[in-house]
Amino acid sequence: MTLSRRKFLMGTGAGILAAPGIAGLVAGKDGVETESIREDSLWTSEVPSIPPQPRFEGEREVDLAIVGGGYTGLSCAYYAKLLRPDWSVIVLESHEIGSGASSRNSGAVYARHVGIDDPDMPKRGLNRLRNFIESQEIDCDFSPASTLTLLKTERAAADARSTLAPGAKWISPEELRDSAGTNYYAGAIDEPDYFKIQPAKLVAGHARAALQVGAELFEHSPVLNIKSGKPALLSTPQGKVRAKNVCVATNAYTPRLGLLEYKMYPLHQYSFATRKLTNDEIRGLGLDRWDLRFEPRMLPVTFSLTPSGHFFVRLVLGYASHNSGEWHDIEGAQRLAKQIFEQRYPRIADIGLVHGWHGVTGHTTLMKSIAGPVCDGNIHVSVAYNGLGIMPSHNFGYLTACRITGQADQDLEFLTGVSGQLPMPGDFYRSLMLQPFMKFMTPV
Ligand SMILES: Cc1cc2nc3c(=O)[nH]c(=O)nc-3n(C[C@H](O)[C@H](O)[C@H](O)COP(=O)(O)OP(=O)(O)OC[C@H]3O[C@@H](n4cnc5c(N)ncnc54)[C@H](O)[C@@H]3O)c2cc1C
């Protein structure tokens, strides 16, 4: 049985929008963005590039084709080859391996899958990631991170203080002023159990591990179309792949591939960092005591000191029409980052912000990832980590590999596919809703 994109959408509850003609109107300008330029992030500028991989050309039959070469796709490739060394496993990446969110994030690792209430499954996921980093000897600065949740209003501070979790500690505004270099907040919680990593080093380690076990990686090989069936047929500009199994690991970019466009949407983020600070500056500016600092707002803001001595802010910009993975108003993003610094860390704003980089995260209305089989059962997705995806992407990459190869695991029950997801309206109404909402919720 074959399953077209239209039937796939119907299966996901968006069938009415996928009727001929209407889909075009609702989705507007779509199609995989193959020409977009991805500038270095601060992280990628600090480490050697992942060795270039070939373009995919010609025709192939494979056991497993993975679309997308970030943490999810590379983790799936690595574990699938470990579980089935006899299988042919290829990863098709539209740009450079690791050039999506996996090398652009804030590097905060926590034992949590957004949308999953089970307390133990994320702990197993974190252990898996830790074991992978250790066994592959990936030097990605993985270490415990001292972490603050910063509270702006007296009310939020009082609430948080009265419900402290075990191991958490209240930090007064005076202590923040003296030891954290900011007098903007009504208090903070010192959170236990966070870790930090250098994202670009981690994704390079994933690529090396996948290559070592015999997976083949292809760059500048965007998958333009997936035709379901057994085998499924994947088209790239210069080739065709017949795949017994497919893993779609394209996270925020997925709707542009014509999949899940009524179930998830990309949100744009921008990070802006200082030049490398000296140890004296770090101490003098109050940046030495906590590595990660979160403002838990509707549009969250993260601050962090990198292992190499840059202090950065990450902020949420919003939604760009047509599910685009590109953001054009970079000057506006830089202005916003500067205003945020002027309010919270005026002395650092004076030092100047020199590195800026953009990234996209995949989101769903109910803040629940989408992972599991779709279509005929041989096409699997693992996307939409709702902003906290470093550990979940590795973990779901592993679980997807188990599911595809038939390996048992107690956590396979969490791969529920698209069930339990609320459909999104089409692009026109989505833009109408999300763009003013983002402006209204701005963190300055
Ligand atoms: C600014 C920012 C800060 C973040 N901070 C944190 C944090 O502190 N902690 C945390 O846990 N998470 C964080 N995240 C989220 C985390 O980075 C992601 O959830 C995670 O990297 C997702 O990995 P992935 O492999 O699924 O997606 P990606 O790394 O985005 O990989 C998807 C890949 O698919 C490729 N692709 C897309 N379409 C196609 C196609 N048609 N054909 C072939 N290839 C295609 C893309 O080029 C891309 O390389 C952050 C994300 C951003 C952007």
The ligand as an SDF file (V2000), in Angstrom:
LIG
                    3D

 53 58  0  0  0  0  0  0  0  0999 V2000
   19.0000   28.3950   20.2170 C   0  0  0  0  0  0  0  0  0  0  0  0
   18.6540   27.0440   20.7370 C   0  0  0  0  0  0  0  0  0  0  0  0
   18.8900   26.7510   22.0770 C   0  0  0  0  0  0  0  0  0  0  0  0
   18.5930   25.4800   22.5760 C   0  0  0  0  0  0  0  0  0  0  0  0
   18.9700   25.1830   23.8620 N   0  0  0  0  0  0  0  0  0  0  0  0
   18.7830   23.9350   24.3330 C   0  0  0  0  0  0  0  0  0  0  0  0
   19.2630   23.5970   25.6190 C   0  0  0  0  0  0  0  0  0  0  0  0
   19.9290   24.3690   26.2970 O   0  0  0  0  0  0  0  0  0  0  0  0
   19.0000   22.3390   26.0830 N   0  0  0  0  0  0  0  0  0  0  0  0
   18.3180   21.4190   25.3390 C   0  0  0  0  0  0  0  0  0  0  0  0
   18.1110   20.2870   25.8150 O   0  0  0  0  0  0  0  0  0  0  0  0
   17.8900   21.7190   24.0920 N   0  0  0  0  0  0  0  0  0  0  0  0
   18.1170   22.9390   23.5590 C   0  0  0  0  0  0  0  0  0  0  0  0
   17.7180   23.2360   22.2840 N   0  0  0  0  0  0  0  0  0  0  0  0
   17.0210   22.1960   21.4980 C   0  0  0  0  0  0  0  0  0  0  0  0
   17.9820   21.1530   20.9080 C   0  0  0  0  0  0  0  0  0  0  0  0
   19.0910   21.7810   20.3270 O   0  0  0  0  0  0  0  0  0  0  0  0
   17.2410   20.3610   19.8390 C   0  0  0  0  0  0  0  0  0  0  0  0
   16.0590   19.8200   20.3760 O   0  0  0  0  0  0  0  0  0  0  0  0
   18.0670   19.2110   19.2720 C   0  0  0  0  0  0  0  0  0  0  0  0
   19.2860   19.6970   18.7710 O   0  0  0  0  0  0  0  0  0  0  0  0
   17.2910   18.5390   18.1610 C   0  0  0  0  0  0  0  0  0  0  0  0
   18.1580   17.6760   17.4430 O   0  0  0  0  0  0  0  0  0  0  0  0
   17.6260   17.0920   16.0640 P   0  0  0  0  0  0  0  0  0  0  0  0
   18.6850   16.2220   15.5200 O   0  0  0  0  0  0  0  0  0  0  0  0
   16.2870   16.4990   16.2440 O   0  0  0  0  0  0  0  0  0  0  0  0
   17.3950   18.3760   15.1490 O   0  0  0  0  0  0  0  0  0  0  0  0
   18.4770   19.2920   14.3270 P   0  0  0  0  0  0  0  0  0  0  0  0
   19.7690   19.3910   15.0330 O   0  0  0  0  0  0  0  0  0  0  0  0
   17.7560   20.5260   13.9950 O   0  0  0  0  0  0  0  0  0  0  0  0
   18.7090   18.4010   13.0610 O   0  0  0  0  0  0  0  0  0  0  0  0
   17.7590   18.2750   12.0290 C   0  0  0  0  0  0  0  0  0  0  0  0
   18.5560   18.1730   10.7360 C   0  0  0  0  0  0  0  0  0  0  0  0
   17.6890   17.8410    9.6700 O   0  0  0  0  0  0  0  0  0  0  0  0
   18.1760   18.4730    8.4990 C   0  0  0  0  0  0  0  0  0  0  0  0
   17.0990   18.5230    7.5210 N   0  0  0  0  0  0  0  0  0  0  0  0
   15.9720   19.2480    7.5580 C   0  0  0  0  0  0  0  0  0  0  0  0
   15.1990   19.0060    6.4990 N   0  0  0  0  0  0  0  0  0  0  0  0
   15.8580   18.0820    5.7470 C   0  0  0  0  0  0  0  0  0  0  0  0
   15.5660   17.4250    4.5210 C   0  0  0  0  0  0  0  0  0  0  0  0
   14.4290   17.6600    3.8560 N   0  0  0  0  0  0  0  0  0  0  0  0
   16.4740   16.5360    4.0290 N   0  0  0  0  0  0  0  0  0  0  0  0
   17.6270   16.2790    4.7090 C   0  0  0  0  0  0  0  0  0  0  0  0
   17.9350   16.8900    5.8790 N   0  0  0  0  0  0  0  0  0  0  0  0
   17.0620   17.7750    6.3910 C   0  0  0  0  0  0  0  0  0  0  0  0
   18.5980   19.8330    9.0090 C   0  0  0  0  0  0  0  0  0  0  0  0
   19.4930   20.4680    8.1260 O   0  0  0  0  0  0  0  0  0  0  0  0
   19.2150   19.5000   10.3550 C   0  0  0  0  0  0  0  0  0  0  0  0
   20.6030   19.3410   10.2810 O   0  0  0  0  0  0  0  0  0  0  0  0
   17.9910   24.4910   21.7350 C   0  0  0  0  0  0  0  0  0  0  0  0
   17.7560   24.7920   20.3950 C   0  0  0  0  0  0  0  0  0  0  0  0
   18.0830   26.0550   19.8830 C   0  0  0  0  0  0  0  0  0  0  0  0
   17.8320   26.3460   18.4350 C   0  0  0  0  0  0  0  0  0  0  0  0
  1  2  1  0
  2  3  1  0
  2 52  2  0
  3  4  2  0
  4  5  1  0
  4 50  1  0
  5  6  2  0
  6  7  1  0
  6 13  1  0
  7  8  2  0
  7  9  1  0
  9 10  1  0
 10 11  2  0
 10 12  1  0
 12 13  2  0
 13 14  1  0
 14 15  1  0
 14 50  1  0
 15 16  1  0
 16 17  1  0
 16 18  1  0
 18 19  1  0
 18 20  1  0
 20 21  1  0
 20 22  1  0
 22 23  1  0
 23 24  1  0
 24 25  2  0
 24 26  1  0
 24 27  1  0
 27 28  1  0
 28 29  2  0
 28 30  1  0
 28 31  1  0
 31 32  1  0
 32 33  1  0
 33 34  1  0
 33 48  1  0
 34 35  1  0
 35 36  1  0
 35 46  1  0
 36 37  1  0
 36 45  1  0
 37 38  2  0
 38 39  1  0
 39 40  1  0
 39 45  2  0
 40 41  1  0
 40 42  2  0
 42 43  1  0
 43 44  2  0
 44 45  1  0
 46 47  1  0
 46 48  1  0
 48 49  1  0
 50 51  2  0
 51 52  1  0
 52 53  1  0
M  END
$$$$
